[in-house]
């Protein structure tokens, strides 16, 4: 979250000239305050409004930038000639930063960790009233994410078309590539009242949305998993827990502001963000994969897998930062820089010192690597950051299974089938049941109660809101059927039918 706080502060510094760290402090305080006061409802409603501002800001810059560059066909042709277009790169080398394999296969692990096991996202799913609505929200989010990524890529093409012969960073107009977008905004929209402010609002909206969700999630997890179990016997009131959660938000907000200083050393914001998500999210996704798909895994294996995979992933991520691998970069040029024409709409002194004269920088840089290939461990650290999540998942599963077998694997026949995902039943649904049975590794999916709980009885208990989907269950019929003791102890009833009609809590005899 420190990285997310640092990014919009760069934009505000570029547009207004406000000191970078004053912008960081201001944004951090504002986000922390409204998250603490408003809670989850404030986070959800502000996110809804902020996504509209984000799209509006993107469209304003893209449309005006395209017009200034001479139309979209000219933008596309300029990008093609400058080697900025690459749709399919089938090179299997894992050191290729962005290839078809790294983006699609490696990206699966990163994005699954973000949307599958990230507390901030899961908290939003749980806020939906039913499973069906949570799934619908996720599908709509995928479409929205596709739109945002497409707009971001189009913005990048417009930036290159505008500055293909006068690179702002090489010319000294900016000090960080992440300032290219606000620089373009001032250049093409600076003469239009309110347009630079719209772009700044769009950047702020994207960042504040992520920060508020993260702060809320951290406070909720700390309260529910650490504080409440320790204070259960003290019978604290809900009001006291509410106050504690708000204090936690302020504490985490302060830590976020301090971590933003570290973010200033991470280079590209997008790469750094996805790299961190992969490094931390990969092991977390791995522990879920281990528990859901491998019935033989036990608690010791899960702990060992998570701990070791975190160490491996963090070592890899830190090594990539300390020993950057030399990667090919397309050429940039400042041969066409003209101080009077290029910066006529950019406020002097906001981004950097005045542009140097054209005569001093009338050249084009060749496409060359950006670091020394002889650095220690360069081959290992040269792996694309998109694979960090996959490394975390694989190491967690492999180490977890190894430790589980060494310490004594669980008996799959004694595990509640509801705790294991019927992966092969869904993947090989066309196969007959007899052929799918060996693929279940001993877990009795779809079997009767007596088959997997031979020494247990069933006792009805009060239904919890999250046990069944309100859209699919007739609550009156459920209540009526729950009074039937004969049906409660009928071991011939399949598990799936019992699940659809009544909720049980199994206790040992």
N, C-alpha and C positions, 0 to 999 in steps of 0.2 A: 504493500500500500504506500510505502514511502516513495517507490518509483512512480506510482500513479499520481501522487501529490506533486512530485517534481516536474512532471511533463507539462501540465497546464501553466505552472508558474513560469516556465520558459516562454510560453506563448504570451502571457501577460507582460512579462519583461520586454518582449519584442514589440508588442503593440503599444504599450503605454510608457515604456522607459522606467517603470517602477523597479526598484531593486529586487533582484531575484529572490533573496531570502526573506525580504519583507512580504513578497507575494506568497511564498511558501507558508509563512507563519499565518498570514491572513486567511488563506484558503483552509489551512488545517483547523484553525479555530472555528470558522464558520461551519465547516462540515461536521466537526465534533459536536458543536452546540446543537444543531438542528437534529442530529441523529439521537443525541441523548434526550432531548426534550420530546421529540415526536415519536420515537420508537419505530417499530416495523411499518406502521401505517404511513408515517412520513416518508420512509425510505421508498415504499412502493409507489406512492403518488408522485413524488418528485422524480423518480426514475421514468415514469410514464410521460411526464412533461418534458424531461430532459432529452429523451430520444427524439422527440419532434424538433427540438432546437438543434440537435446534432445534424439531422438530415437537412434542415433548412440551411445551416451553415455550410455544409458540404456543397449543396446545390448552388448556392450563391457564388462560391469560389470557382467551382467547375464551369458554370455557365459563362461568367465574365472572363475567366482565364482562357476559355476556349475561343471566345470572340476576339480577345486581344491577340491570341496566337494564330488567328487566321482560319478558324474553323476546325472541326474535329478531324477531318481528313488530313489536314496539315499536321495536327498534333500526332496522329497515328504514324504518318510517314516519317516525321522527325524522330519519333521514338524508335521506329524500325531501323533507320539509318544509324542511330546512335547505339544500337545493340541493347536496347532496353526492353525488348519483347522476347520472351522465351516461354512458350506454352508447354512444351513437352520435352523434357530432358530425361532420357531413360538410362542415364549412367548409373550403374548400381553401386558406385563408390560411395560409402557412407560419409566421406569427407566433403562431398559436394554439398554446398550450403543449402541450396534449394533445387531439388530435382523432383521428378514425378514421385519417386519413392519416398523421399524425405517429407514432402508436403502431404501426401495422401496416407502412406503407411505410418510414418513417424508421427504425423499430425493426429492420427486416430487416438494414440495414447494421450497426447497432451490435451486434446479437446474432450476426450472421455473423462479425464481427471477433472477438468474444469466443470463440466456439466453433469457428471455422474456422482462424484464423491466430494465435491467442494461444498463446505458447510453453507456458504452464502447462497448457493444455488438450491441445495436441498431444502433450506429453510423456506425458500420461495415456493417450492413444490408443496411443502407441507401446509402452506398458508391457503392453498386451494381447497375447496370444499369436497372434492372427490378426486379419485384417481384419473377419471376421464378428463376432467378439467385441467389437471396437472399435465397430462400428456398433450392436450391441445395447446397449453401455454408453451410447452417445450417446442412443439412443431412450429408455432408462430415465431418463437425466438430464433429458430434455425433460419427461417425465411428472412427475418430482420437482420440477423448477422450476415447473411449473404449479401443483402442490400448495402450494409455498412462497409463490408470488405470491398465490394465492387466500387463504391463511391471513393473509398480510400485509394484504390489502384488507379482510378481515373484521375484523381487529384495528383498522383505522382506523375502520370503521363503529362498532365498540363504543366506541372512544375518544370519538367525537363524540356518541354517544347518552348517554354518561355525563356529558360536560362541555358539552353544547350550550348551556346557559344559564349556564355559569361557566367561561370559557376560562382554563386555568391560566397561560398565558403573559401574557395581558392582565391577569390578577389579580396577577401578580408571584410566582407560586409556582415557576415555572421560568424559565430565561433562554434556552432554546433549544427549538424545536419538536421536535428529535430526542430530547428528554427526556420526551415525552408518554407513550411506552410504559412506561418504568420508573415514571413517576408513577402511571399506571393500575395497574401491578402492585402497588405499595405500597398503593394505595387499596383495591383489591378483594381482594388476596391477602395483605396485610400481617399479618392476624391468624392466618393459617395457617402453622404452622412449616414452613420449608423451601421454600415457594413462591416468595418473592422470590429465593432462591438458585437455584432452578430456572430462572427467567427470565434471571437474570444468566449462568448457564451456557449457556443457549441463545444469547444474544447473543455471548458469548465464542466459542462453537463456530463460529458463522457467520463471525466475523472471523478467528479463528486459522486456519481452514481455507483461506481465501483468502491470508492472509499466508504461511503455510508453503509453499503451492504456488508463490507468486510468488518467494519466496527461493530455493527449490530450482531453479526454472526459470532465474533470473538466474545462479546459480552454474554451472549446467550449460552454458548458452550461452557464458558468459565462458570457461569451461575448454575447451570443445570448439572454439570458433570463433576464439579469440584466443590462449590460452596454448599449447595443444597444437601448432598450426602453427608457433609460434615456437620450440618446444623439441623438435621432432621429431628433430633430429639429435643431441640430447643423450642420448637413450635413457633418459629418466627412468622409474622404476618406477611401477607402479600405486599403490603405497603413497604415493609422493610426490604423485601427482595427487589422491589421496583427501584428503590433508592440505591441499592447496591449495584443494580445493573446500570444505572445512569452514571454512577461513579466509575464503574469499569469502562464505560465508553470514553470518559474523559481521560482515564489512564492510558488506554490503548491509543487514543487520539494523540496524546503527548508523545508516546513512543513512535507513532507514525511520523510525526513532524521531525523527530530526531533521526529516523531512518532515511528520510529524504536526502539528508546530507550524503549518506553512502551511495544513494542512487545517482548522484552527480558524477560518479566515477565509472559507471557501468557502460558508457557508450550509447549505442542505439537503443532507444527506449522500447521499441517493439520487440527486437531480438532479446533484450534483457528481460522483458516481461514474460515472454513465452518460455525462455530458458529457465526462469525461476519457477514458473508453473510446472514445467516438465520435471525439474529437479526435485521439487517437494511433492508435487501431485502424483508423480510416477510411483513412488513407494506406497503412498496411501491407496492408490488404485490397485496396486499389487496385493495388498492385504485383503481387499475386498474380493479380488479375483481368486485368491488362494482359498478364502473361506466359502465362496459361493460355488466354485467349480470342482474343488478337490475335497471329497468327504474324508479322506484319510488324514488331512492336516489337523494338527492339534494346537493347543494354546502356546506351547513352547516354540513350536515351529513358526507360528504366526509372529510371535514377539521377535525371534531371532531374524526372521526374514525382513520384517519392517526395519529393525535396527540396522542391520547390515546394509540393506538397500539404501537407506538414508545416507549412510557413510559413503557408499560408492557413488551415489548420485551427486552428493555435495562435493566430493573430491573431484569428480569429473567437471561439474559446473564451475568450481573455483579454478581448476586448472585451465579451462577454456578462457577464463578471464585473465589470468596471470600470464599464460603462454599462448597468445592468439596465433592461430594457424594462418599462414599466408594464403590468401584467397584472391582469385582474379577479380578485378574490378573494371567495369567499362570505362573508356576514356572520358575525361572532362576537359573543357576548354574555357579560356577567358580571352580568346583572340578577338571576340566581337564586343568586348566590354566598351561601353561609352558612358562615361560618368553622367553626362548631361541627359542622355536619353533613357538609360536604364533605371535610374533612381529618381526620376522626376517626381514620382508620386510617393516615394518613401521618405518619411520624416528623418531629416539628417540627425545622426547621432543616437538614434534609438537602439539600433541593432549592434553597431560597432563604429569604429572610426570611419572617416571618409574613405571612399574607394580610392585605391591607388590609380595612378595614371595609366592609360592604355599602353603607352610605350614600355612601361616597366613590366607588364605581364602579357605580352602579346605572344602567347604560346598555347599548345595543347598538351596535356599530360597523357602519356601512353597508358595502355591497360597493363598495369603491373601489380604484383602481389603487394600486400600492405604490411607485411611483417617478415621476420627472419624465420626460415624453415628449419634452422638448426637448433631451435630451442628444445630443451629437455622434454621428452614425452610428446613432441609435436604430433606424432602420428596418432596417439591416443586422444590428445586434446583437439586434434583436427576434426573429430567427428562432428557432424552438423548438430547444432543445438536442438533441432527438431527430434533427434533420437534420444534425448535425455530422458524423456518420459518412458520410452520403451525399455531403456536400460534399467530404470527403476522398477518397472513391473516385472521384467524377466528375472532380475536378481532376487527380488522378494519371493517370487514363486519358487524358483529353484532352491534357494537356501531354506525357505520355509518347509518345502517337501523333504529335503534332505534331513533337516533336524527332526521333523515329525517321524520319519522312519527310524531314525537312530534312537529317539526317546520313546518310541512305541506309538504307532499310528492308531487312529480311532477305528473302531469297527463300523463300517458304513451301514450295516443292518440295524444298528442301535441309534442312528441319527434320525431325527424328525425330518421327513422329506421336504417339509416346507422351508427348511433352512438351506437346502441345496438347490441350485438352479438346474432344471431339467434341460441342460444345454443340448445334448445330443437328441433328445426327444423332439426339440424344435428344429434343429439343424437337419436331422434325418427323418422328418415327419412322414415321408413317403414309404419308409421301410415298414415291414410288418412288426407287430409288437414283439414277436419272438426274437427278431434280429436286433431290436433296439435294447432289449433287456441286458445283454452283456455290457453295453456301452454305459449303463447307469452305475457301474462300479459297485454294485451291491446295494445301492440306495433304492428303496421300494417305492418309486413314484407310481401313483395310481393304484397302489395295493390297498387291501382292507386294513382296518385298524388292528385286528388281531395279528396280522402278518408282521407288522413292525413294532407293535407294542404288546407283546404277548403277556407281560406281567403287570399291566397297568389298567386302571379303571378310569372312567371319564366322569368328571364332575362339572356341571354347568356353572359358569360364573357370569358376572355382569358384563355386558358387552361394552367395549371401549370404542370411541368414535372412529379410531383409525383402523379397526379390524376389518370392516366390510364397507363396500361402496354404497352410499346412500341411494345412488341412482339405480342400482341393480337389485336392491333388497327391499322386500315388503316388510317393514318393521312390525306391523301388526301380526302378520303370519309368523314371523320369527319369534315374537313373544309367545304366541299361542303354541307353536311347536316345542318351545323350550320347556313347557310344562309336562311334556310326555316322557315319563321316566322309562317306558318300555323302549322308545326309540333311542334314548340316551345310551343304553347298554346293548344295543343290537350290533354285534360285531360284524354282521354280514353287510352292513351299509358301507359303501365305498367312502374313502376319506374325502374325495372331492364333493360328494353330495352332503356329507356332514358339514363341510366348510361353507357350503352355500346356504345351509339352513340353520345352523346353530354353531356357536363358538364354544370350544371346550378348553379346559385347563387340565392337562394330564398330570396326575400325581402318582407316585409309586405306592404300591400296596404295602 
